[in-house]
Amino acid sequence: MTYIVNDNCIKCKLTDCVDVCPVDCFYEGKNMLVIKPDECIDCGVCEPECPVDAIKADTESGSEQWLEINKKYSEIWPNISEKKDPPTDHEKFKNEQNKYEKYFKENL
C-alpha cells in the first residue's frame, strides 16, 4: 500500500502534508502535489493533515487512476520538502468537482 494525492488538491495545493512527511515523498506541480509511491513508507501521517481530503490510500476504490498520475508526475516534477503558502484563491476551489478535467496542468 501507498498513499496518493487526488484531484481535491488541484488549485488548493495546501502543503500541510509536506510538513509532516518523514521521507519527503511529495512532488510539486503547477497546481497540485503528488506522492512518489516508491518513496512513500505508508506511515499515514500525511492523510489527516490534508484539510481538503486529497490524500487517500491506494487501496481505496477509484484510486487506480490517481496512482498512475502520482507515479508519472513524481518522476517529472521537483521534490517539495517544506510547507509553502497556499494559492491566494484556494478557498474558492475547495469543494469544486471535476477539477482534474477543468484545471490540471502537466507543468511540462
Phi, psi and omega in degrees: 000149173216174175254153180228161174252134180251189187290352174298337181283333185300129180071355174259308176042053174280140188247024177302324180296321181298321184297331184259352184291121182283347183239008177051055183260016178264145180229144190247123172259186183301318183225019173199171175249159170224163177250136176277110185303324181289343179260337181295132181259013175061031181284332176081004182292336181285326187305308181288346181281341184281114182287349180247012176057043183266354182250126183224159173288144181289355178273352180286148180302136179085003184273352184303312180301318183287330176296316178295318179296316178297317178300309185299308188280339175289344176275343186252315186280157179285151177291145175235132183230002179226148178295141178234165175292141180286165174303145184297331183258018186300327183299323183289345180258357189307314185252013182288144179264160175057039182291330180299311181294326184275321195231351186301136177234127179292334179065035180258000000 
